[in-house]
């Protein structure tokens, strides 16, 4: 096991004396006593530490003597890294060490570090931590060293001879106090992480991309990636792999968000303040994201500071933002809360009204992000996620102060999720998620014109759309030497209500859309993903997703296979050969390339079958 002991201030003084009331303790009670006496923080994995008795040979011990007690009774060794002491079990037989696993976290806040690099220095095998900060890396040589690094943090290097077999440990990294001169060298010291061929953006990257009106924005950063382009200057949508914006699927902590834009697409629905990492999958999508045709963009929220309350407030030309993070139960339960509201409505309509032939009567949006995280143990945690965003936009077109058209757009996203993440025996991880997503769009356009009799006439078009899905998803990851296997299932129910109405006597609106009839769609899928990297220069990845769709008299069963062969050609290059098949069963009628959701979401049926792409 690994335990980390640290003073909250200054370096450890190993000669500090501690006083105990008895010569015999349960391990948990003894650790608690040490924390109370010295303000020491102790991180450990209860699933790895049996709560045996600790026998003390005297009632007054220094910290070093306490470490020696653990060293002798639990057969551990220790080393000191700054003000952290790691207690590590020592193995002399290389066959005993097959893999190392654990969590990488921020030492100050306890926040999981997603996509941190975990590298073996000699073999140069490299993996990245997942959405929980968890990693599992195969070990071939016990005389190797483990290096854990993350942008903006001091790297941690540990000799493998001191590490436990299949360890579910907590590794904490400290931020650099100050970033000095930056020198860029053309030297790649480690091999490419071939098993993680996806883009993961850090929060630092997002906040340093400046958008219109001085606000960093996720969508702006994505357009700097190969194969991702803006639709227009308003950034109303992005095209990936040359497909329309509605072919992309957007997620917030694994929960589908159906409208990713705020007003005109100037702002995305994903505020950078509460976001920890962003994952972008542009080809051969993971099986758990069944239903996406082009790509998947998943934004992962922070889990909150487990030690102390922290927050920030900002005001720009476009928006006001307040962010809070802190513990509800110290080191156990934490929260984040973020509220953002635009302030354009206070001055933009008056300015535009003077120079344009249309005036904006209302231009308003807000969004709220809330996440609660309870850590049952280092290997088990529960997350509750809430998101709500709402837009209200009203535009009048006028010529010589005469009303010609009145346009009103109102839309909202709401998402709820309950997730349970757990690790079993360090080689099996589980994520069970129950989620609900609700999208509402209520838009209308009224045209005013003169009839042949010079009377005022009005033409109105009203569109409404509600899409609500409830999903249960369970994913399991199993780690074997040189082999990672993921399998899971998803059960979903969709309620979809599209409506278009007009006062035109002979309109060509589809009767089903004009009636606004509510349709119910059931979807289930099972996915099997694998990654195999036994060979030094070849990595194999693939998946198979089995899908079944049922809606009234319409049903469809289809399989989406994918396979990648990645050939390493050098330290800095690789060749990738792949084949994949994707399918999408939700369709949009219209386009939101200008950032206003003028589309209607409908489900697949006999008239609009499932879209497929190879």
N, C-alpha and C positions, 0 to 999 in steps of 0.2 A: 504494500500500500504506500501511498504518498500522503504525508501530512506536511503542511506549511505553517510554521510558527513565526510570527512577526510582531514586533512592537509597532504601535501606531506612530511613534515618533522616534527618529534616530535609529542607529544600528543596534543590533542585539548585544546586550551585555550578558554573556554566558555565565558570569559569576553571580548574577542576581540571585539572592536566596529566596526560596519559597517555603512556606510552612504548611504542613498537612496534619490533620487531626488523627489519622490512623495509619497503620502500616499496610493496609489492604484496601484496594479500591477496585470497582468496576472501571474498565477503561474509559467509558463515556463520562462517568462521574469525575474521574481524575482529570480528564481534559477540561471539563467544565470548571473544576477548581483552579486549574492553572490560568484559565482565561479570566476568572474573577480576580485573582491576585495580581496579575501582571498586565492586564489589558492586552494580552497576546491574542492574535487572531489565529485560529486553527482551522484549516481546511482539510477535510479527509473524506474518504468514501466509506460510509457505514457498510455498504454491501461487501467491501473487501476486508473490513476489520471486524473480527469476532470480538464480542464484548467479554473477553476473559478477565480474570482478576489480575491486577497489577500489584506486585509485592514490593514494598519499599523497605529498605534496610535501616532507614532512619526517617524522622519526621521533618527534618529540615534539609532540603536539597537545593542545589543551584540548578539553573537551567541546563547546564552541561551535564550535571549528574542525572537529571531527568531524561535527557537524550540517551545517556549511557544505559539507563534502566531499560528503555525501549530497545536499544541496540542489543542488549544481552537477552532480554526475555522474548522479543519478537524477531530476533535475528535480522536486524536492519542495520544499515549504515546511514550516514548523513553527510551532507555538505552544505556550505553556507553561500548564498548568493545575495550580497548586499545585506538587507535586513530580513531575509527569508532563509529559513532552515528547512531543507528537504530531508525527510526520513525515507530511505529507500532500501528495499530488500536486495540483498546481494546474492547473485547466482554465479556459480563457478562452472556450470555445465552449459555449453552453448545450446544443447538440445532442449534445454528448459525454456529458452526464450524464442518464441515464434512470432509474436506480434506485440505491439505497444498500442494502447488506446487511452483516450482521455479527453478532457475538455480544456480549451484554451480561453482564458478570460482576461478582462481588464482588471489589473490589481486594485485600482482605485474605486471603480464602480461595481465590479462583479459582472459587468455586461459580457455576454458571449462574443468572441471575436470570430466572425464568419469569414471564411476563405483565408484564414491564416495559413502560412506555409509551414508544413512539418516535413523536415528533410533529414535523411540519414547522410552524414557528411562523406563517408567513404563509398558506400554503394550508390549514393546520389538518388536514391528512390525518394520521390516527393509526392505528397498528397495535400489536399486542402481540407480544412475543417468544414463541416456542413452547417445547416441553418441553426443548429443548437450549439455550435462551437466544438462539436465532437469529431474525433478522427480515430482511424484504425490503420496502422501501417505495419506491413510485414517486415520481419527482421531476419537477415541471413547471417549476420556476423555480430557476435556479442561484443567485439572490440571496437565497434562503430560508436559514433556519438549522434545523439538526437539534437537537431537544431530547430527551434520554433521561432518564427519571425512574422512580423506584421508591420505594415507601413506606419511609421511614426512611433514605433515602440522599440525598446531595447530587446535584441534577440536573447533567447535563453538556450544554453547548450548544456546537455547532460550526457554523461558517459553511460552507455547502455549496460555496463556491468552492474550498475547500481539500481537498474530499473526492474520492476516486478513483471512477471509474465502476465499477458492479457490484462493490463492494468487499467482500471477505470479511475484515472487520476485527474486532479485539477492543476493546470499549469497557468500561472499568472504572469502577465507581461506588464512592464511599467512603461509609461510614455516617456519619450525624451523630454527633458526639461526645456530645452530650447533647440530649435533647428538652425544650425549655422550654415556655413557655406555648403552648397550642393555641387558636387562634381559628378558629371555623367561620364561613365567609362563604357566602352564596348566590350564588356566581359560578362558572360553568363556563367556564374559559378555552379549552377545546378542544372540538371536536366529539366526539360519541360514536363509539367505535370500532365502526362498524356491521358490520365483517367479523368481529367476535369476540363474538357474542351468546351467550356462555357465562359461567358463574360460575367464577372462579378465586380460591381462598382462599389467603391467605398464611400462612406458619408463625406469624407474629406473631398473627394472628387466632385460630388454633387454640389456641395455648398460653394465650390470655387468656380463653377460654371455660371457666368452671369447672363441672365436673360433680360428681356425687355423690362424696363423700369427698375432695374437693379436687384432682381430677385433670382437666386439660383433655382434651377428647375431640372427635374429629372429628364423630361423629354428632350430638352436641349442637349444634355450630355449624350443621350443615346444616338443622336444624329452624327456624332463624331466617329461612330463605329463603322467598319466596312459593311456594305450591304444595307445600311439603314439611311433613309433619306426623308427629308421634309416633303410634305405634299405641296405646301405653299409657305409664304413668308409669315402667315399668321400661326403656323405650327398647329393647325387644327388636327392633324393626324400624321402618322409616320408610316412609310411603306418599308416593309422588310421582305427581302427576296423578290421584290418587284410586284408584290400583291397589294390589294387595297387595304386601307387601315382596318376595316372591319374584320379582316382575316386574322388579325393579331388578338391574342387573349391576354387580358391584364388581370393580375391577381394582387391581393394584399394579404400577406401571410397565408397564401394558399386559398383565399376566398375570392371568387370571381367578382370583378368590378366591370360593369357593362358600358359605362361612359367614362373615359379617362380624362376628359377635358373640362375646364372651366371656361367661362366667357371667351368666345371666338378662338379658343385654343391657346390663348396667351399664357395660360397657366394649366398645369396638369393637376389631376385630382390627387396626386401623390406628393404631399408636402415633404420636403427634404429633412425638416427638423426631427420628426420621430422615426425616420428611416435609418436602419442600421446598414443593410446591404440590399443590392438589387441584382437579381439573377436574370440573364437574358439567354434564352435558348432559341437559336435561329434555324436549326436543322436537326432531324432525327430526335424529336422531342422525347423527354422522359415519359414513360407510360402512365405515370400518375396524372399527367395533364391531358388526358384523352379529351378530344373535342376541339382542339386547336388545329387550324389548317396551315398557317404560315409560321407563327412563332409564339413564344410565351415570355411575358415580362412579369416577374414576381418580385414585389417589394416586401422586404422583411422588416418589421418594426423592431425597435429596441425593446428590451425587457425591463429596463429601469434600474436605477442605482440601488443596490441592496444595503448600502452603508449610511448614506446621508441624503438629505433633500437637496436637490439642485434644480436650477431652472434658468430660463432666459426669456427675454421679451425684445421684440424688434418692431420697428416701424419704417416702412419704405414708402415710395411714391404710390405703390399699388396696394399694399396690404399691411395689416397689423397681425402680429403672431405672438402667442404666449405658449411656452413649453415648460412643463413641470415633470420631474422624475424623482423618485425616492422610495424608501422602504415603508411599508405598512406594518410588517413584522421584520425586524432587523435580520438580515441575512436569510430570510425565509420568503417573505412576500413583498413584491415591489410593484410599482405602477409607473406608467407614463400617461400624460394627458397633454394633448396639443390642440389648440384652437386657433384657427386662421380665418380672418374676414377681410374682404377687400374694401378699400376706401375710395376706389375710383368713382363711385356713385356721388361723392361729395363735390367733385369738380369737373369730371370729364363731360357730362351732358351739357353743361353750360358752355364749355369751350367749343365742343364740336357743333353745337347749334348755330354758332356764329359763322361757320365756314362751310358747312355741308348742307346738301339738299335733303338730308334726313336728320332727325334728331333722336337721341337716345334718352328715353324717359326714365329708364331704370336699367342699371347694370350692376348686379349684386351677386355675390356668392359667399359661402362660408363652408368650412369643413371641420370636423372633429375626429380626432383619433384617441382611442383609449385602449390600453392593454394592461391587464393584471397578470402577474406571474407568481405562482406559489410553488416553491421548491420543496417537495415532500422529502427528497434526499438528493444528493448529487446525481443520481441516476434516474430520478423521476421528477417531473414537473408538469404543472397544469397551467395553461394559458387561456385567458378570456380576452377576446378581441371585439372591439366595437368601432365602426366607422360610419359617419354620415356626412354627406356633402349635398348642398342644394344650390341651384342657380335660378336667378330670376332676371330675365332680359326682355325689355320692351323697346321697340324701335318704330318710329313713325316716319314714313316717307312723305315729304311735302314738296310742292312747287308753288312758289309765290304765296307761302303761308296757307295754302289750301291742302287739306288732308287727302292723300291719295291711298295710303295703305297703313294699316296698323298691324304690327307683328308682335306677338307675345310668345315667349318661350320660357317654359318652366320645366326643370328636370332635377331629379335627385337620385343619389345612390345611397343605399344603406346595407351594411354588412355586419353579421354577428357570427362568432365562431367560438367553440370550446375545443381545446386541443389537449391531449395527454401524450407527452413524450417520455419514453422510458428506455433503459438499456438493461438487457438481460445477459449476464455472464460476459459482458464486454464485446462479444462477437455477434450479438443480435440486438438490433434496435427496433423500436416500434413507435409509430405515430398514429393515433386514433383521433379523428376530427369530425365534429358535427357542426355544420355551417348553414347559414341562411343568407341569401343575397336578394335584395329587392331594388328594382329599377323602375322609376316612374317618369313619364314624359307627357307633358300636357302643353300643346302648342296650338296657336290659332293665327290666321291671317284674314283680315277684312279689307277688301278693296272698295273704294268709293269712286263712282264714275257717273257721268251724265247720260241719260237715255236720249232717244231721238226726240222725246217731248220735253227735253231739258229738265227732267226730274232727276233727283238724286237716287241712284241705285247702289245697292251693296251686294257684294259677292263674298261669301265667307267659306273658309276651309278650316276645319278643325281636325286635329289628329291627336290621338291619345295612345299611350302604350304602357302597359304594366307587365313586367317580367319578374317573377319570383321563383327562386329555386331553393330547395332544401336538399342537402347532400350529407351522406355519411361516407367517409373515406378512411381506409385503414391500410397503412403501408408498413412492411417489414423489410429490414435490411439485414442480410446475413453475410458476415465476413469470414472467408477462408483464406489460407495462404495463396496469394496471387489471384484470388477470385472473390468478387463481390456480387451478391445476388440480391435483387430487390423484387418483391412480389406484393401485390395488394389488390384491393377491390374498391369499387365505388358504386353507391346506390343513390340515384337522384330523381327528384320529381320537379317538373317545371310547369308553372301556370303562366300562360301567355295570353294577353288581351290586347290585340291591335285594333285600332278604330280610326277610320277616316270618314268624315261627314262633310257634305257641301250642300248649299242651297241651289245648286245648278239643277235645273229640271231634268236634263238628259246627261247625267254624268256617267263616266266610264269606270267608276270605282267598282272594284270587285265586291260582289254582294257579301261575301264572308267578312271582308274588312269593314264594310259599311255597317254591318250588324254588330260589330264589336264582340263577337262570340268568344267566350273564354275557352281556350284549348288546353288540354292537360297532356303532358309528355313525360314518359318514364324512360330513364336511361340507366343502364348498368354496364360496368366494364370490369375486366380483370386484366392486370398487367404483370408481365414477367420481364425484368431487366437484368442484364448481366454485364460484368466487366472483367476481362481476363488479361493479366499482364505478366505471365510467367516468363516470357521471353524478353530479352533486354531491348530489342529493337522493334518489337511488334506488340501492339495493344489491340485487343478485340473488344468491341462493345456492341450491344444490340438489345432489342426488346421485341416483344410481341404483345399486342393489346387486343383483347377479344371484347367486342362491343355488341350490345343488343339494345335496340330502340323500339319503343312501343307507343303508339298514339292512335287510339280509336281503331279504325280498320287498317291503319298503316303500321307495319313493323319491318324492321331491317336488322340483319345480323351481318357484321363485317369484321375483318381482321386487319389490323395495321401492323405490319412487320417493319423492322429497321435493323440495319447492321452497318457498322463502321469498322474498317481496317486501317489502323494508324501505323505508318512506318516511320520510324525515327531515322532521319538522314544526317543528323548532326546535333550539336548542342543547341543550336538556334533554329532548327528547321525540321519539318516533318511533312510527309505526304499522307493525305487522308482520302480513302476511297469509301464511298458509302452509298447505300440505297435505303430509301424510306418511303413510307406511304402514310399519309395523314387524311383525316376526314373531319368535317364540320357539320353538325346537325342543327345549329342555330344560324339563321340568315337575317341579314338586314336589307330592308327595301328602301333604297335611297343611299345617301352618303353623308358622312359628317366631316368631310375634308375641310370645311370652313370652321369647324369647332362647335357648331350648333347641332345638336342631335336631331336632324330632320328625318332620320331613318326610323323604320318600325322593325322591331325584332319579331320574327316568326319562327316556328319550328318546322322541321321537315315533315312532309306529308306526301301524298300521292302526286300532288302538283309540283311541289318543290322537294325533290329527293335530297338525300345526303350528298354534300359536295365532297369530292375526293381529289387528291393530288398525289402524284408520285414524285 
